[in-house]
Amino acid sequence: MNKNHVTAAEAFLSNKEGAQWHNETLWGTRVKRDNLAKGIPEWEELRELASKIKMHSITHLDHYLLQFAEAAEKNGATVHWAKDDTEHNDIVLEILRKNNAEKVVKSKSMLTEECHLDDFLIENGIDVIESDLGERILQLLKQPPSHIVMPAIHLKRQIIGELFEEKLNTEKRNSDPTYLTGCMRENLRKEFLSAKVAMTGANFGVAETGDIVVCTNEGNADMGTSQADIHIVSIGIEKVIPNRESLGVFTRLLARSATGQPITSYTSHYCKPRKGGELHIILVDNGRSDILGNKDHLQTLKCIRCGACMNTCPVYRRSGGYSYSYFIPGPIGINLGMLNAPQVYYTNLPACTLCFSCNNVCPVKIDLGNQIYKWRQGLDAIGKANPAKKVLSGGMSFLFNHPGLFHSALKMAPIVNKIPRSLKYNKFNEWGIGRELPEFAPESFTSWWKKNVKR
């Protein structure tokens, strides 16, 4: 869907209380991240090491993918290769039908979101149960996630209480989080116990051992996989890392960066199928190989999906995840959307102040701000540069290249202050949308200096 970020952000901001709460909640997560980082003297060294490990992994992906697949198969897993979302979804459906499964219990996975798996399975008669609390809430509301780690962060507990009252027959007007969580736990228990097939994503795949590593706070991945005979894993090819020694670096960074906690409550290693069961691992490309060939934006594949860039981004915090047209919002989503389909997702590019706060918190040191800047510089090449801005930029360039004309313009500038607001703030002045433009000073600093500073 191609939506205008400014228009969507205005809709989000129309609920002032909700927008303020969203901003403060996410900033609180950023503060918790900072406090934990300060307690680790080698924090910046860990970030640098993680960046190097990921860059090494993705630039030697051909080797590590084959090593991972060989190790996983030795462990008894069945490894599948999917070049795109269609192949991924077909593989999942084939496994379900082969095992006469009419239902699948899923833990959180942004890759299955990327592949639109839930809708595909439902269209083919499969009952899909999201077991992550936030994802289950959104499934009941028929909404996509607004954040990659905290998918329902935009919802206040009162809304969730009303939803559970309608869908789960909970107590009226009871929005206590502990009570609501307990009710959902009871609701999901029967789904776990009756499912033949469980699906998980993967935070990491360890090439040396063939391990799948899944990090959760709710234990829902373990609940699903411990009961079901069939475990299906969807993993992007960029998630493969060399060895368990490397894994230790990322587990120290991931939870601290994502939610401001020392480590996730559960860090689960899936090495082989349950006795008498099956473990299917689907390695998904879906455009990642194309990114490998893009030297300007290759580093986006280092992303470990922690969401730290969203927690700190002043635009995301104040405009919400649904103001972006790509399914992943925030700074990393802007970049990934442009790599996926620039003609569609270029409308997200203005959603960045180039403050580079995202660069400062990214645990794998992706240069997110400069990546966005590069995309903006290339808009004209794809025919998406704003015509009004092109004219304005051309005019400013001409003005700056002619000093005499520039100084004349400076003298005339204060006259603009007397122009009626209706003429200054209109649809042709995009800088005036959402901004209060400063007035021109009565005279330039150079002019004031000449008058007031004695030599």
C-alpha positions as CSV (number, residue, x, y, z in Angstrom):
1,M,0.0,0.0,0.0
2,N,1.3,3.4,-1.0
3,K,0.4,6.0,1.7
4,N,1.6,9.5,2.4
5,H,3.6,9.5,5.6
6,V,2.6,13.1,6.5
7,T,-1.1,12.4,6.1
8,A,-0.9,9.2,8.0
9,A,1.1,10.9,10.8
10,E,-1.5,13.6,11.1
11,A,-4.2,11.0,11.7
12,F,-2.0,9.4,14.4
13,L,-1.3,12.7,16.1
14,S,-5.0,13.6,16.1
15,N,-5.2,11.5,19.2
16,K,-3.0,13.7,21.3
17,E,-3.1,11.6,24.5
18,G,-2.3,8.4,22.6
19,A,0.5,10.0,20.6
20,Q,2.1,11.4,23.8
21,W,1.9,8.0,25.5
22,H,3.4,6.3,22.5
23,N,6.3,8.7,22.4
24,E,7.0,8.5,26.1
25,T,6.7,4.7,26.3
26,L,9.2,4.2,23.5
27,W,11.6,6.8,24.9
28,G,11.5,5.0,28.2
29,T,12.7,1.9,26.5
30,R,15.5,3.9,24.9
31,V,16.5,5.2,28.4
32,K,16.5,1.6,29.8
33,R,18.7,0.6,26.9
34,D,21.2,3.4,27.7
35,N,21.3,2.6,31.4
36,L,22.1,-1.0,30.8
37,A,24.7,-0.1,28.1
38,K,26.5,2.1,30.6
39,G,26.9,-0.8,32.9
40,I,29.0,-2.7,30.4
41,P,32.4,-1.1,29.9
42,E,33.0,-3.0,26.7
43,W,29.6,-2.0,25.1
44,E,31.1,-0.1,22.2
45,E,33.6,-2.9,21.6
46,L,30.7,-5.4,21.5
47,R,28.9,-3.3,18.9
48,E,32.0,-3.1,16.8
49,L,32.6,-6.8,17.0
50,A,28.9,-7.6,16.2
51,S,29.1,-5.3,13.2
52,K,32.3,-7.1,11.9
53,I,30.8,-10.6,12.5
54,K,27.6,-9.7,10.6
55,M,29.5,-8.1,7.7
56,H,31.8,-11.1,7.6
57,S,28.8,-13.5,7.6
58,I,26.9,-11.8,4.9
59,T,29.9,-11.4,2.6
60,H,30.7,-15.1,3.0
61,L,27.1,-16.2,3.0
62,D,27.6,-18.9,0.3
63,H,30.0,-20.7,2.6
64,Y,28.0,-20.4,5.9
65,L,24.6,-21.3,4.3
66,L,26.0,-24.6,3.0
67,Q,27.7,-25.2,6.3
68,F,24.5,-24.5,8.2
69,A,22.4,-26.7,5.9
70,E,24.8,-29.6,6.2
71,A,25.0,-29.4,10.0
72,A,21.2,-29.1,10.3
73,E,20.6,-32.1,8.1
74,K,23.2,-34.1,10.1
75,N,21.1,-33.2,13.2
76,G,18.0,-34.8,11.5
77,A,16.4,-31.6,10.2
78,T,14.9,-31.2,6.7
79,V,16.3,-28.1,5.0
80,H,14.3,-26.3,2.4
81,W,15.4,-23.4,0.1
82,A,12.9,-20.7,-0.9
83,K,13.8,-18.1,-3.4
84,D,10.8,-15.9,-2.6
85,D,7.7,-15.5,-0.5
86,T,5.6,-17.7,-2.9
87,E,8.0,-20.6,-2.6
88,H,8.2,-20.2,1.2
89,N,4.4,-20.2,1.6
90,D,4.0,-23.2,-0.7
91,I,6.5,-25.2,1.3
92,V,4.7,-24.5,4.5
93,L,1.4,-25.5,3.0
94,E,2.8,-28.6,1.6
95,I,4.2,-29.7,5.0
96,L,0.8,-29.0,6.7
97,R,-1.1,-31.0,4.1
98,K,1.3,-33.9,4.2
99,N,0.7,-34.1,7.9
100,N,-3.1,-33.6,7.6
101,A,-2.8,-30.5,9.8
102,E,-5.7,-28.1,9.8
103,K,-4.1,-25.7,12.3
104,V,-0.7,-24.2,13.0
105,V,0.4,-22.4,16.2
106,K,2.9,-19.7,15.4
107,S,5.4,-17.7,17.5
108,K,6.4,-14.2,16.5
109,S,8.1,-13.9,13.1
110,M,8.5,-10.8,11.0
111,L,9.6,-13.0,8.1
112,T,6.2,-14.7,7.9
113,E,4.8,-11.2,8.0
114,E,7.0,-10.3,5.1
115,C,5.7,-13.3,3.2
116,H,2.0,-12.7,4.0
117,L,1.9,-16.2,5.3
118,D,-1.1,-15.9,7.6
119,D,-3.4,-14.7,4.9
120,F,-2.2,-17.3,2.5
121,L,-2.8,-20.2,4.9
122,I,-6.2,-18.9,5.9
123,E,-7.2,-18.7,2.2
124,N,-6.2,-22.3,1.9
125,G,-8.3,-23.5,4.9
126,I,-5.6,-23.5,7.6
127,D,-6.4,-22.1,11.0
128,V,-3.6,-19.9,12.1
129,I,-3.0,-19.1,15.8
130,E,-0.5,-16.4,16.7
131,S,0.8,-17.3,20.2
132,D,2.8,-14.1,21.0
133,L,0.6,-12.0,23.2
134,G,1.0,-8.8,21.1
135,E,0.6,-10.7,17.8
136,R,-2.5,-12.5,19.1
137,I,-4.1,-9.2,20.2
138,L,-3.5,-7.8,16.7
139,Q,-4.8,-11.0,15.0
140,L,-8.0,-10.6,16.9
141,L,-8.2,-6.9,15.8
142,K,-7.1,-7.8,12.3
143,Q,-4.2,-5.3,12.4
144,P,-0.6,-5.7,11.4
145,P,2.2,-5.1,13.9
146,S,3.2,-1.5,14.4
147,H,6.7,-2.3,15.8
148,I,8.9,-5.3,15.1
149,V,9.5,-6.2,18.7
150,M,6.5,-4.7,20.5
151,P,3.9,-5.3,17.9
152,A,0.9,-3.8,19.8
153,I,2.8,-0.9,21.5
154,H,0.3,1.5,20.0
155,L,-2.6,0.0,22.0
156,K,-3.4,1.1,25.5
157,R,-4.6,-1.5,28.0
158,Q,-8.1,-0.2,28.1
159,I,-8.6,-1.0,24.4
160,I,-7.2,-4.5,25.0
161,G,-9.5,-5.0,27.9
162,E,-12.5,-4.1,25.7
163,L,-11.2,-6.5,23.0
164,F,-10.8,-9.4,25.4
165,E,-14.3,-8.7,26.9
166,E,-15.7,-9.1,23.4
167,K,-13.6,-12.0,22.1
168,L,-12.7,-13.9,25.3
169,N,-15.6,-13.1,27.5
170,T,-13.4,-11.6,30.2
171,E,-14.7,-9.4,33.1
172,K,-16.3,-6.2,32.0
173,R,-14.1,-3.1,32.2
174,N,-11.2,-5.0,33.7
175,S,-8.0,-3.8,32.0
176,D,-5.5,-5.0,34.5
177,P,-2.5,-6.3,32.5
178,T,-1.9,-9.3,34.8
179,Y,-5.5,-10.4,34.6
180,L,-5.7,-10.0,30.8
181,T,-2.4,-11.9,30.3
182,G,-3.7,-14.7,32.4
183,C,-6.9,-14.9,30.4
184,M,-5.0,-15.1,27.2
185,R,-2.8,-17.8,28.6
186,E,-5.9,-19.9,29.4
187,N,-7.2,-19.2,25.9
188,L,-4.0,-20.3,24.2
189,R,-3.4,-23.4,26.3
190,K,-5.9,-25.5,24.4
191,E,-4.4,-24.3,21.1
192,F,-1.0,-25.5,22.1
193,L,-2.2,-28.8,23.3
194,S,-4.2,-29.6,20.2
195,A,-1.7,-28.4,17.5
196,K,0.1,-30.9,15.3
197,V,2.4,-28.2,13.8
198,A,4.2,-25.3,15.4
199,M,6.0,-22.6,13.6
200,T,8.7,-20.2,14.8
201,G,10.9,-17.6,13.2
202,A,14.6,-17.5,14.1
203,N,16.8,-14.8,15.6
204,F,20.0,-16.7,14.5
205,G,21.1,-19.8,12.7
206,V,24.5,-21.2,13.8
207,A,26.4,-22.5,10.8
208,E,28.9,-24.6,12.7
209,T,26.3,-26.6,14.6
210,G,23.0,-26.2,12.7
211,D,21.3,-24.7,15.7
212,I,18.2,-22.5,15.4
213,V,18.1,-19.9,18.1
214,V,14.8,-18.2,19.1
215,C,14.6,-15.5,21.7
216,T,11.3,-14.8,23.5
217,N,10.0,-13.3,26.7
218,E,6.8,-15.3,26.9
219,G,8.1,-18.9,26.2
220,N,5.4,-19.3,23.6
221,A,7.9,-20.7,21.0
222,D,8.8,-23.5,23.5
223,M,5.1,-24.1,24.4
224,G,4.3,-24.7,20.7
225,T,7.3,-26.8,19.8
226,S,7.3,-28.9,22.9
227,Q,3.7,-30.1,22.2
228,A,3.6,-30.3,18.4
229,D,5.2,-33.2,16.4
230,I,6.1,-31.0,13.5
231,H,8.3,-27.8,13.9
232,I,8.6,-25.5,10.9
233,V,11.3,-22.7,11.1
234,S,11.2,-19.7,8.8
235,I,14.6,-18.0,8.7
236,G,16.0,-15.3,6.4
237,I,19.4,-16.3,4.9
238,E,21.0,-13.2,6.5
239,K,20.3,-14.6,10.0
240,V,23.1,-17.3,9.7
241,I,26.2,-16.6,11.8
242,P,29.4,-18.6,12.0
243,N,29.4,-20.2,15.4
244,R,28.2,-20.2,19.0
245,E,31.1,-18.0,20.0
246,S,29.6,-15.3,17.7
247,L,26.2,-16.0,19.1
248,G,27.4,-14.9,22.6
249,V,28.1,-11.4,21.3
250,F,24.6,-11.0,19.9
251,T,22.8,-12.3,22.9
252,R,24.5,-9.7,25.1
253,L,23.4,-7.0,22.7
254,L,20.0,-8.0,21.5
255,A,17.7,-7.7,24.5
256,R,19.5,-4.7,25.9
257,S,19.0,-2.9,22.6
258,A,15.5,-4.1,22.0
259,T,13.7,-3.8,25.3
260,G,16.2,-2.6,27.9
261,Q,16.6,-5.9,29.7
262,P,19.8,-7.9,30.2
263,I,18.6,-10.9,28.2
264,T,15.3,-12.3,27.0
265,S,13.5,-14.6,29.4
266,Y,14.0,-17.6,27.0
267,T,16.9,-18.2,24.6
268,S,16.0,-21.5,23.0
269,H,18.2,-23.7,20.9
270,Y,16.5,-26.1,18.5
271,C,19.1,-28.6,17.3
272,K,17.1,-31.7,16.2
273,P,13.5,-32.9,15.8
274,R,11.6,-34.3,18.7
275,K,11.7,-38.0,19.0
276,G,9.3,-39.3,16.3
277,G,8.8,-35.8,15.0
278,E,10.0,-33.6,12.2
279,L,12.0,-30.3,12.1
280,H,11.7,-28.3,8.9
281,I,14.0,-25.3,8.3
282,I,13.1,-23.0,5.4
283,L,15.9,-20.7,4.3
284,V,14.4,-17.7,2.6
285,D,16.0,-15.4,0.1
286,N,13.1,-13.1,-1.0
287,G,15.4,-10.4,-2.4
288,R,18.2,-10.7,0.0
289,S,20.7,-11.9,-2.7
290,D,19.9,-8.7,-4.6
291,I,20.8,-6.6,-1.6
292,L,24.1,-8.5,-1.4
293,G,24.9,-7.1,-4.8
294,N,24.2,-3.5,-3.8
295,K,27.4,-2.2,-2.4
296,D,25.8,1.1,-1.3
297,H,23.2,-0.6,0.9
298,L,24.6,-4.0,1.6
299,Q,25.0,-3.2,5.3
300,T,21.2,-3.3,5.9
301,L,21.5,-7.1,5.9
302,K,23.4,-6.8,9.2
303,C,20.1,-5.9,11.0
304,I,19.2,-8.3,13.9
305,R,15.6,-6.9,14.1
306,C,16.0,-5.4,17.6
307,G,13.9,-2.3,17.0
308,A,16.3,0.0,18.8
309,C,16.2,2.5,15.8
310,M,12.5,2.8,16.2
311,N,12.6,3.3,20.0
312,T,14.9,6.3,19.5
313,C,13.6,7.8,16.3
314,P,11.8,11.1,17.0
315,V,9.7,10.6,13.9
316,Y,8.6,7.1,14.6
317,R,7.9,7.8,18.2
318,R,5.6,10.7,17.3
319,S,4.0,9.3,14.2
320,G,3.5,5.6,15.0
321,G,4.2,2.5,12.9
322,Y,1.1,2.7,10.8
323,S,2.2,6.0,9.2
324,Y,4.8,4.0,7.2
325,S,3.8,2.2,4.0
326,Y,6.3,-0.7,4.4
327,F,5.5,-3.5,6.8
328,I,8.6,-2.7,8.9
329,P,8.5,1.0,10.0
330,G,11.2,3.3,11.4
331,P,14.7,3.9,10.0
332,I,15.5,0.3,9.1
333,G,12.1,0.0,7.5
334,I,12.7,3.0,5.3
335,N,15.9,1.5,4.0
336,L,14.4,-2.0,3.5
337,G,11.4,-0.7,1.8
338,M,13.5,1.2,-0.7
339,L,15.6,-1.9,-1.4
340,N,12.4,-3.9,-1.9
341,A,10.5,-1.5,-4.2
342,P,11.7,2.1,-4.4
343,Q,8.9,3.2,-6.7
344,V,6.4,2.2,-4.1
345,Y,8.0,3.0,-0.8
346,Y,9.8,6.3,-1.5
347,T,7.0,8.1,0.3
348,N,8.6,7.0,3.6
349,L,11.9,8.9,3.0
350,P,10.6,12.2,4.5
351,A,10.1,10.4,7.8
352,C,13.6,11.1,8.9
353,T,15.2,14.2,10.4
354,L,18.7,12.9,9.7
355,C,19.5,13.3,13.5
356,F,21.4,10.0,13.3
357,S,20.2,8.9,16.7
358,C,19.4,5.5,15.1
359,N,23.1,5.2,14.2
360,N,24.1,5.7,17.8
361,V,21.9,2.9,19.1
362,C,22.1,0.2,16.4
363,P,23.9,-2.8,18.0
364,V,25.5,-3.8,14.7
365,K,26.3,-0.2,13.7
366,I,24.3,0.1,10.5
367,D,24.8,3.6,9.1
368,L,21.0,4.1,8.8
369,G,20.9,7.9,8.6
370,N,23.4,8.1,5.7
371,Q,21.6,5.3,3.9
372,I,18.4,7.3,4.0
373,Y,20.3,10.4,2.8
374,K,21.7,8.4,-0.1
375,W,18.2,7.3,-1.1
376,R,16.9,10.9,-1.0
377,Q,19.8,12.0,-3.2
378,G,18.8,9.3,-5.8
379,L,15.1,10.2,-6.0
380,D,15.5,12.1,-9.2
381,A,17.1,9.1,-10.9
382,I,13.9,7.0,-10.2
383,G,11.6,9.9,-11.3
384,K,10.3,10.5,-7.8
385,A,11.9,13.8,-6.9
386,N,9.4,16.4,-5.7
387,P,9.0,19.0,-8.6
388,A,8.5,21.9,-6.2
389,K,11.6,21.0,-4.2
390,K,13.6,20.6,-7.4
391,V,12.6,24.2,-8.5
392,L,13.3,25.5,-5.0
393,S,16.7,23.8,-4.8
394,G,17.7,25.0,-8.2
395,G,16.7,28.6,-7.2
396,M,18.7,28.4,-4.0
397,S,21.7,27.0,-5.8
398,F,21.6,29.9,-8.3
399,L,21.2,32.4,-5.5
400,F,24.2,31.0,-3.5
401,N,26.4,31.0,-6.6
402,H,25.8,34.8,-7.2
403,P,27.0,36.7,-4.1
404,G,25.6,40.0,-5.2
405,L,22.1,38.6,-5.7
406,F,22.4,36.7,-2.4
407,H,23.2,39.8,-0.4
408,S,20.4,41.7,-2.1
409,A,18.0,38.9,-1.2
410,L,19.1,39.1,2.5
411,K,18.2,42.8,2.6
412,M,14.8,42.1,1.2
413,A,14.1,39.0,3.3
414,P,12.4,40.8,6.3
415,I,9.6,41.8,4.0
416,V,8.5,38.2,3.9
417,N,7.6,38.5,7.6
418,K,4.7,40.9,6.7
419,I,3.2,38.5,4.1
420,P,-0.2,37.0,5.4
421,R,0.0,33.5,6.8
422,S,-2.4,32.2,4.2
423,L,0.1,33.0,1.5
424,K,3.1,31.6,3.4
425,Y,1.4,28.4,4.6
426,N,-0.2,26.7,1.7
427,K,0.0,23.4,-0.3
428,F,2.9,24.7,-2.3
429,N,5.1,25.3,0.8
430,E,5.7,21.8,2.0
431,W,8.2,23.0,4.6
432,G,5.3,24.7,6.3
433,I,3.4,21.5,6.8
434,G,3.7,20.6,10.5
435,R,6.3,23.3,11.1
436,E,6.2,26.9,12.3
437,L,8.7,28.7,10.1
438,P,11.0,31.2,11.9
439,E,10.8,34.8,10.9
440,F,13.7,36.5,9.2
441,A,15.8,38.8,11.4
442,P,15.6,42.5,10.7
443,E,19.1,42.4,9.4
444,S,21.8,39.8,8.6
445,F,24.5,39.0,11.1
446,T,27.2,40.3,8.7
447,S,25.4,43.7,8.6
448,W,25.0,43.8,12.4
449,W,28.7,43.0,12.9
450,K,29.8,45.7,10.6
451,K,27.7,48.3,12.5
452,N,28.4,47.2,16.1
453,V,31.9,45.6,16.3
454,K,34.8,48.0,16.4
455,R,38.0,46.8,14.8
